[in-house]
């Protein structure tokens, strides 16, 4: 894929970037969202008012020229899923050279549905362009936090699915997940005993990290990531093969020039608080990329905010369809809306109705459909448990009451039909 020259922006000079509401996270829902009937449709990204006078991008600068060159080099070897994804990867690489300035260290989640989607090739290019790369495959948490200093490396984790790909693997590698989560924010340390006298010692965790693997990473990591969803090349799409001996010198030269440009801007980068098109954790994650774009100037401030708004909105829509996330809450809410006889459902009744939805994944979940154990595990993530309930026919069985879900519904799936919050029967 050949890089394209950005066209003049149609946004006004003092553009106010739309705030993207991210379902599934506290603080992102808006009251107006509760009136939307179709909870599976993603929020559209507001278009620029065509009545506004078009203003061209500022003239290119040394910084923007470096980002243009980096963008072209990445595109030479890897086909990214969108122009916005290519812009995001470019900015993420540049941001690694200013890590001491950031409050948050964004993760780059390079995921794909199968092999041969270009994930490892992208990590090859990142290895030669980021600040102090530390490429790891199946590395222990101890080795990682012993490698992180006040001048942190950039962690590059290939084959992350071998670490988090199954519930058993994820449980075994819980310490690594905790390390990656903690390292997203500055001044989050882990304490370990060291030496023969077992002296407690604090280890830093703050470092930018890119993780590549088949399938999604754990939700807590995805939530802290700029997500790049790779796909296989289509017929007619071609890239240049990456050869270390031939291609590394040019990439190292570009890396060094980006570092030399960024280093004098460290204090300025630390002081900037840019206008962001998103909020909360998404803003924390994307802020370093937007700051780099603002420092580079030229077309990059516009490209960064466009990529941010588009990619966060896309992930928010995907999150609603994620069966292990808010999807189960939304589907249970529809069951309670349709079953108006009472405010309680037995576990068997609830599972029956969930499996009957032809558009839901629950009938084919696991080996024989969603089980009571699966349901309980998913709902525990939201603080919801089953109990003995009184049903509309007067019998008592193990199940769920409507009032147990009200808070989670308000927080995680406000875009479905509102549920009557009338008094409910208590659990026994």
Residue pairs with C-beta under 8 A, 6 or more apart in sequence:
1 75
1 79
1 80
1 237
1 239
2 75
3 68
3 71
3 72
3 75
3 86
4 83
6 57
6 299
6 302
6 303
8 54
8 55
8 56
8 57
9 54
9 55
9 56
9 57
9 299
9 302
10 48
10 50
10 52
10 54
11 48
11 52
11 55
11 302
12 48
12 52
12 53
12 55
13 55
15 48
15 302
15 305
16 275
17 275
17 276
17 277
17 305
17 309
18 45
18 46
18 277
18 309
19 277
19 278
19 279
20 43
20 45
20 277
20 278
20 279
20 282
20 309
20 312
20 313
20 316
21 28
21 29
21 30
21 33
21 43
21 279
21 316
22 28
22 278
22 279
22 280
22 282
22 312
22 315
22 316
22 319
23 29
23 33
23 316
23 319
23 320
23 326
23 412
23 413
23 414
23 415
24 316
24 319
24 320
24 325
24 326
24 412
24 413
25 223
25 280
25 281
25 412
26 411
27 279
27 280
28 279
28 280
29 410
29 411
29 414
29 415
30 414
33 414
33 415
34 414
34 415
34 418
35 418
36 415
36 416
37 417
38 415
39 320
39 330
39 413
39 415
39 416
39 417
40 320
40 321
41 317
42 313
42 314
42 316
42 317
42 320
43 313
43 316
43 317
45 309
45 310
45 313
57 298
57 299
57 302
58 297
58 298
58 299
59 298
60 68
60 298
60 299
61 296
61 297
61 298
62 261
63 261
63 295
63 296
63 297
63 298
63 300
64 296
64 297
64 298
64 299
64 300
65 298
66 94
66 254
66 257
66 258
66 261
66 296
67 90
67 91
67 94
67 292
67 293
67 296
67 298
67 300
68 298
69 254
70 90
70 93
70 94
70 129
70 254
70 258
71 86
71 87
71 90
73 125
73 129
73 250
73 251
73 254
74 80
74 86
74 89
74 90
74 93
74 122
74 125
74 129
75 86
76 239
76 240
77 121
77 124
77 125
77 239
77 240
77 241
77 242
77 247
78 118
78 121
78 122
78 125
78 239
79 118
79 233
79 237
79 239
80 86
80 89
80 122
80 228
80 230
81 228
81 229
81 230
81 231
82 310
84 306
84 307
84 310
84 311
85 228
85 229
85 307
85 311
87 300
87 303
87 304
87 306
87 307
88 226
88 228
88 289
88 307
88 308
88 311
89 108
89 122
89 126
89 228
91 289
91 290
91 292
91 293
91 300
91 304
91 307
92 106
92 108
92 208
92 210
92 226
92 289
93 126
93 129
93 130
93 258
94 258
94 262
94 292
94 296
95 102
95 106
95 208
95 288
95 289
95 291
95 292
96 130
96 131
96 154
96 208
97 130
97 131
97 258
97 259
97 262
97 263
98 262
98 265
98 266
98 269
98 288
98 291
98 292
99 105
99 131
99 151
99 152
99 154
99 206
99 207
99 208
100 150
100 151
100 266
100 270
101 266
101 267
101 269
101 270
101 288
101 291
102 186
102 208
102 269
102 270
102 287
102 288
103 185
103 186
103 284
103 287
104 184
104 185
104 186
104 284
104 285
104 287
104 288
105 152
105 183
105 184
105 185
105 186
105 206
105 207
105 208
105 209
105 288
106 184
106 208
106 224
106 225
106 226
106 285
106 286
106 288
106 289
107 180
107 184
107 208
107 209
107 210
107 211
107 221
107 224
107 225
107 226
107 285
108 126
108 208
108 209
108 210
108 211
108 225
108 226
108 228
109 210
109 211
109 216
109 217
109 221
109 222
109 225
109 226
109 227
109 228
110 119
110 122
110 123
110 210
110 211
110 212
110 213
110 228
110 230
111 119
111 212
111 213
111 214
111 215
111 216
111 217
111 227
111 228
111 229
111 230
112 118
112 119
112 214
112 229
112 230
112 231
112 232
113 214
113 215
113 231
114 214
114 232
115 214
116 232
117 230
117 231
117 232
118 230
118 232
118 233
118 239
119 158
119 212
119 213
119 214
119 230
120 158
120 212
121 239
121 242
122 212
122 228
122 230
123 135
123 156
123 158
123 210
123 212
124 242
124 244
125 242
125 251
126 133
126 154
126 156
126 210
127 133
127 135
127 156
128 247
128 248
128 251
128 252
128 255
129 251
129 254
129 255
129 258
130 154
130 156
130 208
130 210
130 255
131 153
131 154
131 259
132 151
132 152
132 153
132 154
133 153
133 154
133 156
134 144
134 147
134 153
134 154
134 155
134 156
135 156
135 158
136 143
136 144
136 155
136 156
136 157
136 158
137 157
137 158
137 159
137 162
138 159
138 162
138 163
139 157
140 176
141 175
141 176
141 179
142 192
144 155
144 176
144 179
145 179
145 190
145 192
145 203
145 204
145 205
146 203
147 153
148 183
148 203
148 204
148 205
148 206
148 207
149 204
150 204
152 204
152 206
152 207
152 208
153 207
154 207
154 208
154 209
154 210
155 183
155 207
155 208
155 209
155 210
156 209
156 210
157 163
157 209
157 210
157 211
157 212
158 212
158 213
159 212
159 213
160 211
160 212
160 213
160 217
161 213
161 214
161 215
162 169
162 213
163 169
163 170
163 173
163 176
163 213
164 170
164 173
164 177
164 213
164 217
164 218
164 221
165 213
165 214
165 215
170 177
170 218
177 218
177 220
177 221
178 190
179 190
179 205
180 209
180 211
180 221
180 224
181 220
181 221
181 224
182 188
182 189
182 190
182 205
183 205
183 206
183 207
183 209
184 224
184 284
184 285
185 206
185 284
186 206
187 206
188 205
188 206
189 202
189 203
189 204
189 205
190 202
190 203
190 205
191 200
191 201
191 202
191 203
192 200
192 201
192 203
193 199
193 200
193 201
194 201
211 217
211 221
211 225
216 222
216 322
217 225
219 322
219 324
219 325
222 315
223 281
224 281
224 285
225 285
226 285
226 286
226 289
226 311
227 311
227 315
233 239
262 269
262 292
262 295
265 295
268 295
269 291
269 292
269 295
272 291
272 294
272 295
274 287
274 290
274 291
274 294
276 283
276 286
276 287
276 290
276 305
276 308
277 305
277 308
277 309
277 312
278 286
278 308
278 309
278 312
282 308
282 312
286 304
286 308
286 312
289 304
289 307
289 308
290 301
290 304
290 305
290 308
292 300
292 304
293 300
293 301
293 303
293 304
293 305
294 300
294 301
294 304
319 325
319 326
320 326
320 327
320 330
320 413
320 415
321 327
323 361
323 362
323 365
324 378
325 412
326 412
326 413
327 360
328 375
328 378
328 379
329 382
329 405
329 408
329 409
329 412
329 413
330 413
330 416
331 354
331 357
331 360
331 362
332 350
332 354
332 400
332 405
333 405
333 409
333 413
333 416
333 417
333 419
334 357
334 416
334 417
335 345
335 350
335 353
335 354
336 343
336 345
336 402
336 405
336 419
337 417
337 419
338 353
339 345
339 349
339 353
341 392
342 391
342 392
342 425
343 401
343 402
343 403
343 422
343 424
343 425
344 389
344 390
344 391
344 392
344 399
344 400
344 401
344 402
344 424
344 425
345 353
345 389
345 391
345 399
345 400
346 389
346 391
346 397
346 398
346 399
347 372
347 375
347 386
347 397
347 398
347 399
347 400
348 372
348 397
348 399
349 399
350 375
350 399
350 400
351 362
351 369
351 370
351 371
351 372
351 375
354 360
354 362
354 370
354 375
355 362
355 363
355 369
355 370
356 363
357 363
362 369
362 370
363 369
363 370
365 371
365 374
366 374
372 386
376 385
376 386
379 385
379 386
379 400
382 408
382 412
383 408
384 400
384 404
384 405
384 408
385 404
386 398
386 399
386 400
387 398
387 399
387 400
387 401
387 427
387 428
388 396
388 397
388 398
388 399
388 427
388 428
389 396
389 397
389 398
389 399
389 400
389 401
389 425
389 427
389 428
390 396
390 425
390 428
391 397
391 399
396 428
401 424
401 425
401 426
401 427
402 419
402 424
403 424
405 419
406 419
406 421
409 416
409 419
